[in-house]
């Protein structure tokens, strides 16, 4: 809807509708650091009742076929999920490396890997797909489309899904020295960070809830500030004491 561009109310709104004023407004109201503002935004997010991970589940499905979303009456929702299964499974809070893709796939894996263990792949892909479908449909049933579409309009150009793919590549990387945490879950920990204390990764914003920490192979398990690279997205607000 086009704003009414007449009157004093519009002039006030025009002054306030400017990101460059946020710092001044924050400091005037007792929020002095960017980290404090970030924590406030996350704690009082208008989409907190849906959740950023659920929003991105909708995003992956929506971008696969915007015309047919969310009912997918004329296309196979099953195939859409299958084509994006690792991304979506990760957003569901799981480790996509544990998916079992059927008997033909298993035979191929046994030929490739003499140390193949069936127990490592304990989640049939058909069940994984069904769980993702159910989650997507529950989100739509509970919250509808409007809120997501408004969120998507402002976030469609962000790099969140690129980071998601980076997480998956890091999980599967043969390079040693990788610690991978996603949605507060430790999925890979070559550096034994979970044993030495995740609090080392605390920041003024809070503990990082999704990140990849890469150290040189010779320092694997002995992480210091040297020769370490951290890539992260998202923060976990500090817990109340």
LUMTIPA-429957 format. One record per atom (N, C-alpha, C, CB): atom name; x, y, z. Coordinates in steps of 0.1 Angstrom, whole numbers, plus 5000, padded with zeros to 4 digits. Glycine has a CB too. Example, Ala and Ser with C-alpha at 12.3 -4.5 7.8 and 13.67 -1.06 7.14 Angstrom:
! LUMTIPA-429957
 rotor    X    Y    Z
     N 5132 4943 5078
    CA 5123 4955 5078
     C 5132 4967 5078
    CB 5113 4955 5090
     N 5128 4978 5071
    CA 5137 4989 5071
     C 5129 5000 5079
    CB 5141 4994 5057
END
This chain:
! LUMTIPA-429957
 rotor    X    Y    Z
     N 5008 4988 5000
    CA 5000 5000 5000
     C 5009 5012 5000
    CB 4990 5000 5012
     N 5006 5022 4992
    CA 5014 5034 4991
     C 5011 5043 5003
    CB 5011 5042 4977
     N 5021 5049 5009
    CA 5019 5057 5020
     C 5013 5071 5016
    CB 5033 5060 5027
     N 5006 5076 5025
    CA 5000 5090 5023
     C 5012 5100 5025
    CB 4989 5093 5033
     N 5016 5106 5014
    CA 5028 5115 5014
     C 5024 5129 5017
    CB 5035 5114 5001
     N 5014 5131 5025
    CA 5010 5144 5029
     C 5009 5145 5045
    CB 4997 5149 5023
     N 5011 5156 5050
    CA 5009 5158 5064
     C 5021 5156 5073
    CB 4998 5149 5069
     N 5020 5160 5085
    CA 5032 5159 5095
     C 5035 5145 5098
    CB 5028 5167 5108
     N 5025 5136 5098
    CA 5028 5122 5102
     C 5038 5116 5092
    CB 5015 5114 5102
     N 5036 5119 5079
    CA 5045 5113 5069
     C 5059 5119 5070
    CB 5040 5117 5055
     N 5060 5132 5074
    CA 5073 5138 5076
     C 5081 5131 5087
    CB 5072 5153 5078
     N 5074 5128 5098
    CA 5080 5121 5109
     C 5084 5107 5105
    CB 5070 5120 5121
     N 5075 5100 5098
    CA 5079 5086 5093
     C 5091 5086 5084
    CB 5067 5080 5086
     N 5092 5096 5075
    CA 5103 5097 5066
     C 5116 5099 5074
    CB 5101 5109 5056
     N 5116 5106 5084
    CA 5128 5108 5093
     C 5132 5095 5100
    CB 5126 5119 5103
     N 5122 5088 5104
    CA 5125 5075 5112
     C 5128 5063 5103
    CB 5113 5072 5121
     N 5123 5064 5090
    CA 5125 5052 5081
     C 5138 5053 5075
    CB 5113 5052 5071
     N 5149 5053 5083
    CA 5162 5055 5078
     C 5172 5047 5087
    CB 5166 5070 5077
     N 5179 5037 5081
    CA 5188 5028 5089
     C 5199 5036 5096
    CB 5193 5017 5081
     N 5203 5047 5090
    CA 5214 5055 5095
     C 5210 5061 5109
    CB 5218 5066 5085
     N 5198 5062 5112
    CA 5193 5068 5125
     C 5193 5058 5136
    CB 5180 5074 5123
     N 5194 5045 5133
    CA 5193 5034 5143
     C 5203 5036 5154
    CB 5194 5021 5136
     N 5215 5039 5150
    CA 5226 5040 5161
     C 5222 5051 5171
    CB 5239 5043 5154
     N 5218 5062 5166
    CA 5214 5074 5174
     C 5202 5070 5183
    CB 5211 5086 5166
     N 5192 5064 5177
    CA 5180 5060 5185
     C 5184 5050 5196
    CB 5169 5054 5176
     N 5192 5040 5192
    CA 5197 5030 5202
     C 5204 5036 5214
    CB 5205 5019 5195
     N 5214 5045 5211
    CA 5221 5051 5222
     C 5213 5060 5231
    CB 5233 5058 5216
     N 5204 5067 5225
    CA 5195 5076 5232
     C 5187 5068 5242
    CB 5186 5084 5223
     N 5184 5055 5239
    CA 5175 5046 5247
     C 5183 5036 5255
    CB 5165 5039 5238
     N 5196 5039 5257
    CA 5204 5031 5266
     C 5210 5018 5260
    CB 5196 5027 5277
     N 5210 5017 5247
    CA 5216 5005 5240
     C 5229 5011 5233
    CB 5206 4998 5230
     N 5241 5008 5239
    CA 5253 5015 5235
     C 5262 5007 5225
    CB 5261 5018 5247
     N 5260 4994 5224
    CA 5268 4985 5216
     C 5260 4978 5206
    CB 5276 4975 5225
     N 5266 4976 5194
    CA 5259 4968 5183
     C 5255 4954 5188
    CB 5267 4967 5171
     N 5263 4948 5197
    CA 5260 4935 5202
     C 5248 4935 5210
    CB 5272 4929 5210
     N 5246 4946 5218
    CA 5234 4947 5227
     C 5222 4948 5218
    CB 5235 4959 5236
     N 5223 4956 5208
    CA 5211 4958 5199
     C 5208 4945 5192
    CB 5214 4969 5188
     N 5218 4937 5187
    CA 5216 4924 5181
     C 5209 4915 5190
    CB 5229 4918 5176
     N 5213 4915 5203
    CA 5206 4906 5212
     C 5192 4909 5214
    CB 5214 4905 5225
     N 5189 4922 5215
    CA 5175 4927 5217
     C 5166 4923 5205
    CB 5175 4942 5219
     N 5172 4925 5193
    CA 5164 4922 5181
     C 5161 4907 5181
    CB 5172 4925 5169
     N 5170 4898 5184
    CA 5168 4884 5184
     C 5158 4880 5195
    CB 5181 4876 5186
     N 5159 4886 5207
    CA 5150 4882 5218
     C 5136 4887 5216
    CB 5155 4888 5231
     N 5134 4897 5208
    CA 5121 4903 5206
     C 5117 4902 5191
    CB 5120 4917 5211
     N 5123 4893 5183
    CA 5120 4892 5169
     C 5105 4889 5166
    CB 5128 4881 5163
     N 5099 4897 5157
    CA 5085 4894 5153
     C 5083 4881 5147
    CB 5081 4905 5143
     N 5094 4874 5142
    CA 5092 4861 5136
     C 5097 4850 5146
    CB 5100 4859 5123
     N 5099 4853 5158
    CA 5104 4843 5168
     C 5094 4832 5170
    CB 5106 4850 5182
     N 5081 4834 5169
    CA 5071 4824 5170
     C 5072 4814 5159
    CB 5057 4830 5171
     N 5077 4817 5148
    CA 5079 4808 5137
     C 5093 4802 5137
    CB 5077 4815 5123
     N 5103 4811 5138
    CA 5117 4807 5139
     C 5125 4808 5126
    CB 5118 4792 5144
     N 5137 4812 5127
    CA 5145 4815 5115
     C 5147 4802 5107
    CB 5158 4821 5118
     N 5149 4791 5114
    CA 5151 4778 5106
     C 5139 4774 5099
    CB 5156 4767 5116
     N 5127 4775 5105
    CA 5115 4772 5098
     C 5112 4781 5087
    CB 5103 4773 5108
     N 5116 4794 5088
    CA 5114 4803 5077
     C 5122 4799 5065
    CB 5118 4818 5081
     N 5134 4794 5068
    CA 5143 4789 5057
     C 5139 4776 5051
    CB 5157 4789 5061
     N 5132 4768 5059
    CA 5125 4756 5053
     C 5115 4760 5042
    CB 5119 4747 5064
     N 5107 4770 5046
    CA 5097 4775 5036
     C 5104 4781 5024
    CB 5088 4785 5043
     N 5115 4788 5027
    CA 5122 4795 5016
     C 5128 4785 5006
    CB 5134 4803 5022
     N 5134 4774 5010
    CA 5139 4764 5001
     C 5128 4758 4992
    CB 5146 4753 5009
     N 5117 4755 4998
    CA 5105 4750 4991
     C 5099 4760 4982
    CB 5095 4744 5001
     N 5098 4772 4986
    CA 5092 4783 4978
     C 5101 4786 4966
    CB 5091 4795 4987
     N 5114 4787 4968
    CA 5122 4790 4957
     C 5123 4779 4946
    CB 5136 4793 4962
     N 5120 4766 4951
    CA 5120 4755 4941
     C 5109 4756 4931
    CB 5119 4742 4949
     N 5098 4762 4935
    CA 5087 4764 4926
     C 5077 4774 4931
    CB 5079 4750 4922
     N 5079 4787 4929
    CA 5071 4797 4935
     C 5057 4797 4930
    CB 5078 4811 4931
     N 5055 4793 4917
    CA 5041 4793 4912
     C 5032 4782 4919
    CB 5042 4789 4897
     N 5038 4771 4923
    CA 5030 4760 4928
     C 5030 4760 4944
    CB 5035 4747 4923
     N 5039 4768 4950
    CA 5040 4768 4964
     C 5027 4775 4970
    CB 5052 4776 4969
     N 5022 4770 4982
    CA 5027 4760 4990
     C 5020 4746 4989
    CB 5026 4764 5005
     N 5010 4745 4979
    CA 5002 4733 4978
     C 5009 4723 4969
    CB 4989 4736 4974
     N 5016 4728 4959
    CA 5023 4719 4949
     C 5014 4709 4943
    CB 5035 4712 4956
     N 5002 4714 4938
    CA 4992 4705 4933
     C 4996 4699 4919
    CB 4979 4713 4931
     N 5003 4707 4911
    CA 5006 4702 4898
     C 5021 4697 4896
    CB 5004 4713 4888
     N 5028 4697 4907
    CA 5042 4692 4907
     C 5044 4682 4919
    CB 5052 4704 4907
     N 5055 4675 4918
    CA 5058 4666 4929
     C 5065 4672 4941
    CB 5066 4654 4924
     N 5059 4674 4952
    CA 5065 4680 4964
     C 5076 4670 4969
    CB 5055 4683 4975
     N 5073 4657 4967
    CA 5083 4647 4971
     C 5096 4649 4963
    CB 5077 4633 4967
     N 5096 4652 4950
    CA 5108 4654 4943
     C 5115 4667 4946
    CB 5105 4654 4928
     N 5107 4677 4950
    CA 5113 4690 4954
     C 5121 4688 4967
    CB 5102 4701 4956
     N 5115 4681 4976
    CA 5122 4678 4989
     C 5134 4669 4986
    CB 5113 4671 4999
     N 5133 4659 4978
    CA 5144 4650 4975
     C 5156 4658 4969
    CB 5139 4639 4965
     N 5153 4667 4960
    CA 5164 4675 4954
     C 5171 4684 4963
    CB 5158 4683 4942
     N 5164 4687 4974
    CA 5170 4696 4984
     C 5171 4690 4998
    CB 5161 4709 4986
     N 5172 4677 4998
    CA 5171 4669 5011
     C 5181 4673 5021
    CB 5171 4655 5008
     N 5194 4675 5017
    CA 5204 4678 5027
     C 5202 4691 5033
    CB 5218 4677 5020
     N 5199 4701 5025
    CA 5196 4715 5031
     C 5185 4714 5041
    CB 5193 4725 5019
     N 5174 4708 5036
    CA 5162 4708 5045
     C 5164 4699 5057
    CB 5150 4702 5037
     N 5171 4688 5056
    CA 5173 4680 5068
     C 5182 4687 5078
    CB 5180 4667 5063
     N 5191 4695 5073
    CA 5200 4703 5082
     C 5191 4713 5089
    CB 5211 4710 5075
     N 5182 4720 5082
    CA 5173 4730 5088
     C 5164 4724 5098
    CB 5165 4737 5077
     N 5161 4711 5096
    CA 5153 4703 5106
     C 5160 4700 5119
    CB 5147 4691 5099
     N 5173 4703 5119
    CA 5181 4700 5131
     C 5188 4687 5131
    CB 5173 4701 5142
     N 5190 4681 5119
    CA 5196 4668 5118
     C 5210 4668 5110
    CB 5187 4658 5111
     N 5217 4657 5111
    CA 5230 4656 5104
     C 5227 4648 5091
    CB 5241 4649 5112
     N 5227 4655 5079
    CA 5223 4648 5067
     C 5232 4637 5063
    CB 5223 4658 5056
     N 5244 4636 5069
    CA 5253 4624 5066
     C 5247 4611 5071
    CB 5267 4627 5072
     N 5237 4611 5079
    CA 5232 4599 5084
     C 5220 4594 5076
    CB 5228 4601 5099
     N 5217 4600 5065
    CA 5206 4595 5057
     C 5210 4583 5049
    CB 5201 4607 5047
     N 5201 4573 5048
    CA 5203 4561 5040
     C 5194 4562 5028
    CB 5199 4548 5048
     N 5200 4561 5016
    CA 5193 4563 5003
     C 5189 4551 4996
    CB 5202 4571 4994
     N 5187 4540 5003
    CA 5182 4528 4997
     C 5192 4517 4994
    CB 5175 4531 4985
     N 5188 4505 4990
    CA 5196 4493 4988
     C 5206 4495 4977
    CB 5188 4481 4985
     N 5202 4501 4965
    CA 5211 4503 4954
     C 5223 4513 4958
    CB 5204 4509 4942
     N 5219 4523 4965
    CA 5229 4533 4970
     C 5239 4526 4980
    CB 5222 4545 4977
     N 5233 4517 4989
    CA 5242 4510 4998
     C 5252 4501 4991
    CB 5233 4502 5008
     N 5248 4494 4981
    CA 5257 4485 4974
     C 5269 4494 4968
    CB 5250 4478 4962
     N 5265 4505 4963
    CA 5275 4514 4957
     C 5285 4519 4967
    CB 5269 4526 4950
     N 5280 4522 4979
    CA 5288 4527 4990
     C 5298 4516 4995
    CB 5280 4532 5002
     N 5293 4504 4995
    CA 5302 4493 4999
     C 5313 4491 4990
    CB 5294 4480 5001
     N 5311 4493 4977
    CA 5321 4492 4967
     C 5332 4503 4968
    CB 5316 4492 4953
     N 5327 4515 4972
    CA 5336 4527 4973
     C 5343 4526 4987
    CB 5327 4540 4973
     N 5337 4521 4997
    CA 5343 4522 5010
     C 5343 4509 5017
    CB 5335 4533 5019
     N 5354 4503 5019
    CA 5355 4490 5025
     C 5351 4490 5040
    CB 5370 4484 5024
     N 5352 4502 5046
    CA 5349 4504 5060
     C 5334 4508 5062
    CB 5358 4513 5067
     N 5326 4507 5052
    CA 5312 4511 5053
     C 5305 4504 5064
    CB 5305 4508 5039
     N 5298 4512 5072
    CA 5290 4507 5084
     C 5275 4511 5082
    CB 5296 4511 5097
     N 5266 4502 5081
    CA 5252 4504 5080
     C 5247 4513 5091
    CB 5244 4491 5079
     N 5252 4511 5103
    CA 5247 4518 5115
     C 5249 4533 5115
    CB 5255 4512 5127
     N 5258 4538 5106
    CA 5261 4552 5105
     C 5249 4559 5097
    CB 5274 4554 5098
     N 5242 4551 5089
    CA 5231 4556 5081
     C 5218 4551 5085
    CB 5234 4553 5066
     N 5213 4556 5096
    CA 5202 4550 5103
     C 5188 4557 5101
    CB 5204 4550 5118
     N 5188 4566 5090
    CA 5175 4573 5088
     C 5172 4571 5073
    CB 5176 4588 5091
     N 5162 4563 5070
    CA 5158 4561 5056
     C 5153 4574 5049
    CB 5146 4550 5055
     N 5157 4576 5037
    CA 5154 4589 5031
     C 5139 4592 5029
    CB 5161 4590 5017
     N 5131 4581 5027
    CA 5117 4582 5025
     C 5111 4588 5038
    CB 5110 4569 5022
     N 5116 4584 5049
    CA 5111 4589 5062
     C 5115 4603 5064
    CB 5116 4580 5074
     N 5127 4606 5060
    CA 5133 4620 5061
     C 5124 4629 5053
    CB 5147 4621 5057
     N 5121 4625 5041
    CA 5113 4634 5032
     C 5099 4636 5038
    CB 5111 4627 5018
     N 5093 4625 5044
    CA 5080 4627 5050
     C 5080 4636 5062
    CB 5075 4613 5054
     N 5090 4635 5070
    CA 5092 4644 5081
     C 5093 4659 5077
    CB 5104 4641 5090
     N 5100 4661 5066
    CA 5102 4675 5061
     C 5089 4680 5055
    CB 5113 4675 5050
     N 5082 4671 5048
    CA 5068 4675 5042
     C 5059 4679 5054
    CB 5062 4664 5034
     N 5059 4671 5064
    CA 5050 4674 5075
     C 5053 4687 5082
    CB 5050 4662 5085
     N 5066 4689 5084
    CA 5070 4702 5090
     C 5066 4714 5082
    CB 5086 4702 5093
     N 5068 4713 5069
    CA 5065 4724 5060
     C 5050 4727 5061
    CB 5069 4721 5045
     N 5042 4716 5060
    CA 5027 4718 5060
     C 5022 4723 5074
    CB 5021 4704 5057
     N 5028 4719 5085
    CA 5024 4724 5098
     C 5027 4739 5099
    CB 5031 4716 5109
     N 5038 4743 5094
    CA 5042 4757 5095
     C 5031 4766 5087
    CB 5056 4760 5089
     N 5028 4761 5075
    CA 5018 4768 5067
     C 5004 4768 5074
    CB 5016 4762 5053
     N 5000 4756 5079
    CA 4987 4755 5086
     C 4986 4764 5098
    CB 4985 4740 5090
     N 4998 4766 5105
    CA 4998 4773 5118
     C 4999 4788 5115
    CB 5009 4769 5127
     N 5007 4792 5105
    CA 5010 4806 5103
     C 5006 4812 5090
    CB 5025 4808 5105
     N 5002 4804 5080
    CA 4998 4809 5067
     C 5010 4814 5059
    CB 4989 4821 5069
     N 5007 4821 5048
    CA 5017 4825 5038
     C 5022 4839 5040
    CB 5012 4823 5024
     N 5013 4848 5045
    CA 5016 4862 5044
     C 5029 4866 5052
    CB 5004 4870 5050
     N 5031 4861 5064
    CA 5042 4865 5072
     C 5055 4860 5065
    CB 5041 4859 5086
     N 5055 4848 5060
    CA 5067 4844 5053
     C 5070 4852 5040
    CB 5065 4829 5048
     N 5060 4855 5032
    CA 5062 4863 5020
     C 5068 4877 5023
    CB 5049 4864 5012
     N 5063 4883 5034
    CA 5068 4896 5038
     C 5083 4895 5042
    CB 5060 4902 5050
     N 5086 4884 5050
    CA 5100 4881 5054
     C 5109 4879 5042
    CB 5101 4869 5064
     N 5104 4871 5033
    CA 5112 4867 5021
     C 5115 4879 5012
    CB 5104 4856 5013
     N 5106 4888 5011
    CA 5108 4900 5003
     C 5120 4908 5007
    CB 5095 4909 5003
     N 5122 4908 5020
    CA 5134 4916 5026
     C 5146 4907 5027
    CB 5130 4921 5040
     N 5145 4894 5026
    CA 5157 4885 5028
     C 5161 4877 5016
    CB 5154 4876 5039
     N 5154 4879 5005
    CA 5157 4870 4993
     C 5171 4871 4988
    CB 5147 4872 4982
     N 5178 4882 4991
    CA 5191 4884 4985
     C 5202 4881 4996
    CB 5193 4898 4981
     N 5198 4876 5008
    CA 5209 4874 5018
     C 5216 4860 5015
    CB 5203 4873 5032
     N 5227 4858 5021
    CA 5235 4846 5018
     C 5233 4835 5028
    CB 5250 4850 5018
     N 5221 4834 5034
    CA 5219 4824 5044
     C 5220 4810 5038
    CB 5205 4826 5050
     N 5215 4807 5026
    CA 5215 4794 5020
     C 5229 4791 5015
    CB 5205 4793 5009
     N 5237 4801 5012
    CA 5251 4798 5008
     C 5258 4793 5021
    CB 5258 4811 5003
     N 5255 4799 5032
    CA 5262 4794 5045
     C 5257 4780 5048
    CB 5258 4803 5056
     N 5244 4777 5045
    CA 5239 4763 5047
     C 5247 4753 5038
    CB 5224 4763 5043
     N 5249 4756 5026
    CA 5257 4748 5017
     C 5272 4746 5022
    CB 5257 4753 5003
     N 5277 4757 5027
    CA 5291 4757 5033
     C 5291 4747 5045
    CB 5295 4771 5037
     N 5281 4747 5053
    CA 5280 4738 5064
     C 5281 4724 5059
    CB 5267 4740 5073
     N 5273 4721 5049
    CA 5272 4707 5044
     C 5286 4703 5038
    CB 5261 4706 5033
     N 5292 4712 5030
    CA 5305 4709 5025
     C 5315 4706 5036
    CB 5310 4720 5016
     N 5315 4714 5046
    CA 5324 4712 5058
     C 5322 4699 5065
    CB 5323 4724 5067
     N 5309 4695 5066
    CA 5306 4682 5072
     C 5313 4670 5064
    CB 5291 4680 5073
     N 5312 4672 5051
    CA 5317 4661 5042
     C 5332 4662 5038
    CB 5308 4660 5030
     N 5338 4673 5042
    CA 5352 4675 5038
     C 5361 4665 5045
    CB 5356 4689 5043
     N 5371 4660 5037
    CA 5380 4651 5041
     C 5392 4658 5049
    CB 5386 4642 5030
     N 5392 4671 5048
    CA 5402 4679 5055
     C 5400 4678 5070
    CB 5402 4693 5050
     N 5410 4676 5077
    CA 5410 4675 5092
     C 5410 4689 5098
    CB 5421 4667 5098
     N 5406 4690 5111
    CA 5406 4702 5118
     C 5393 4710 5116
    CB 5417 4711 5113
     N 5382 4703 5114
    CA 5369 4710 5112
     C 5360 4708 5125
    CB 5362 4704 5100
     N 5355 4719 5130
    CA 5344 4718 5140
     C 5332 4725 5134
    CB 5348 4725 5153
     N 5321 4717 5133
    CA 5309 4722 5126
     C 5297 4722 5136
    CB 5305 4714 5114
     N 5292 4734 5139
    CA 5280 4735 5148
     C 5269 4742 5140
    CB 5284 4743 5161
     N 5257 4736 5141
    CA 5246 4742 5134
     C 5233 4741 5143
    CB 5243 4734 5121
     N 5227 4752 5145
    CA 5215 4753 5154
     C 5219 4748 5167
    CB 5203 4746 5147
     N 5230 4751 5173
    CA 5235 4748 5186
     C 5239 4733 5187
    CB 5225 4751 5196
     N 5239 4725 5176
    CA 5242 4711 5177
     C 5256 4709 5171
    CB 5232 4703 5170
     N 5265 4702 5179
    CA 5278 4699 5174
     C 5277 4687 5164
    CB 5288 4696 5186
     N 5279 4689 5151
    CA 5278 4679 5141
     C 5291 4672 5138
    CB 5271 4684 5129
     N 5302 4680 5139
    CA 5315 4674 5137
     C 5325 4682 5146
    CB 5319 4676 5122
     N 5334 4675 5152
    CA 5343 4682 5161
     C 5357 4676 5161
    CB 5336 4680 5175
     N 5364 4678 5150
    CA 5378 4673 5150
     C 5386 4680 5160
    CB 5383 4676 5136
     N 5382 4693 5164
    CA 5391 4701 5173
     C 5387 4699 5188
    CB 5389 4715 5170
     N 5377 4689 5190
    CA 5373 4686 5204
     C 5369 4698 5212
    CB 5385 4679 5211
     N 5362 4708 5205
    CA 5358 4720 5212
     C 5347 4717 5222
    CB 5352 4730 5202
     N 5339 4707 5219
    CA 5328 4703 5229
     C 5333 4697 5242
    CB 5318 4694 5223
     N 5346 4692 5241
    CA 5352 4687 5253
     C 5360 4697 5261
    CB 5361 4675 5249
     N 5365 4707 5254
    CA 5373 4717 5260
     C 5365 4729 5265
    CB 5384 4721 5251
     N 5352 4730 5260
    CA 5344 4740 5265
     C 5340 4750 5253
    CB 5350 4748 5275
     N 5327 4749 5250
    CA 5322 4757 5239
     C 5322 4772 5243
    CB 5308 4753 5235
     N 5323 4775 5256
    CA 5323 4789 5261
     C 5334 4797 5255
    CB 5323 4789 5276
     N 5345 4790 5250
    CA 5356 4797 5244
     C 5351 4805 5232
    CB 5367 4787 5239
     N 5340 4801 5226
    CA 5334 4808 5214
     C 5324 4818 5218
    CB 5328 4797 5205
     N 5324 4822 5231
    CA 5315 4833 5235
     C 5319 4846 5229
    CB 5314 4834 5250
     N 5309 4854 5226
    CA 5311 4868 5220
     C 5302 4877 5228
    CB 5308 4868 5205
     N 5304 4890 5226
    CA 5295 4900 5233
     C 5281 4897 5230
    CB 5299 4914 5229
     N 5278 4892 5217
    CA 5264 4889 5214
     C 5258 4877 5220
    CB 5263 4888 5198
     N 5267 4868 5224
    CA 5263 4855 5230
     C 5271 4844 5223
    CB 5248 4853 5228
     N 5267 4832 5226
    CA 5274 4820 5220
     C 5269 4819 5205
    CB 5271 4807 5228
     N 5279 4816 5197
    CA 5275 4814 5183
     C 5267 4801 5181
    CB 5288 4814 5174
     N 5256 4802 5174
    CA 5247 4790 5173
     C 5250 4782 5161
    CB 5233 4793 5174
     N 5256 4788 5151
    CA 5260 4781 5138
     C 5273 4786 5133
    CB 5248 4783 5128
     N 5282 4777 5132
    CA 5296 4782 5127
     C 5304 4770 5122
    CB 5303 4789 5138
     N 5314 4773 5115
    CA 5324 4763 5111
     C 5338 4769 5115
    CB 5324 4760 5095
     N 5345 4761 5123
    CA 5358 4765 5128
     C 5368 4756 5121
    CB 5360 4764 5143
     N 5378 4761 5114
    CA 5388 4753 5107
     C 5401 4757 5112
    CB 5387 4756 5091
     N 5409 4746 5116
    CA 5422 4748 5120
     C 5432 4740 5111
    CB 5424 4744 5135
     N 5444 4743 5111
    CA 5454 4735 5103
     C 5455 4721 5109
    CB 5468 4742 5103
     N 5456 4711 5100
    CA 5456 4697 5104
     C 5466 4694 5116
    CB 5460 4688 5093
     N 5477 4701 5116
    CA 5487 4698 5127
     C 5482 4703 5140
    CB 5501 4704 5123
     N 5473 4713 5140
    CA 5468 4719 5152
     C 5454 4713 5156
    CB 5467 4733 5151
     N 5449 4703 5149
    CA 5436 4697 5151
     C 5436 4691 5166
    CB 5433 4686 5141
     N 5426 4696 5173
    CA 5425 4692 5187
     C 5432 4701 5197
    CB 5430 4678 5189
     N 5440 4711 5191
    CA 5447 4720 5200
     C 5444 4734 5194
    CB 5462 4717 5200
     N 5432 4739 5195
    CA 5428 4751 5189
     C 5433 4763 5197
    CB 5413 4751 5187
     N 5439 4772 5191
    CA 5443 4785 5197
     C 5439 4796 5188
    CB 5459 4786 5200
     N 5443 4808 5190
    CA 5439 4819 5182
     C 5447 4820 5169
    CB 5441 4832 5189
     N 5457 4811 5168
    CA 5466 4812 5156
     C 5461 4801 5146
    CB 5480 4809 5160
     N 5462 4804 5133
    CA 5459 4795 5122
     C 5445 4789 5123
    CB 5469 4784 5122
     N 5436 4798 5127
    CA 5422 4793 5129
     C 5413 4803 5121
    CB 5418 4793 5144
     N 5404 4797 5114
    CA 5394 4805 5106
     C 5380 4801 5111
    CB 5395 4802 5091
     N 5372 4811 5114
    CA 5358 4809 5118
     C 5349 4816 5108
    CB 5356 4814 5133
     N 5339 4808 5104
    CA 5328 4814 5096
     C 5315 4811 5103
    CB 5328 4809 5081
     N 5307 4821 5105
    CA 5295 4819 5113
     C 5283 4827 5108
    CB 5297 4822 5128
     N 5271 4823 5112
    CA 5259 4830 5109
     C 5249 4828 5120
    CB 5253 4825 5095
     N 5244 4839 5125
    CA 5234 4838 5136
     C 5241 4837 5150
    CB 5226 4825 5134
     N 5233 4842 5160
    CA 5238 4841 5174
     C 5228 4836 5183
    CB 5242 4856 5178
     N 5233 4830 5194
    CA 5224 4825 5204
     C 5224 4835 5216
    CB 5228 4811 5209
     N 5213 4841 5219
    CA 5213 4851 5230
     C 5218 4845 5243
    CB 5199 4856 5233
     N 5225 4853 5251
    CA 5230 4848 5264
     C 5219 4843 5273
    CB 5237 4860 5272
     N 5222 4832 5280
    CA 5212 4826 5289
     C 5211 4834 5301
    CB 5215 4811 5292
     N 5199 4835 5307
    CA 5197 4842 5320
     C 5204 4833 5331
    CB 5182 4844 5323
     N 5211 4840 5340
    CA 5217 4834 5351
     C 5207 4831 5362
    CB 5229 4842 5356
END
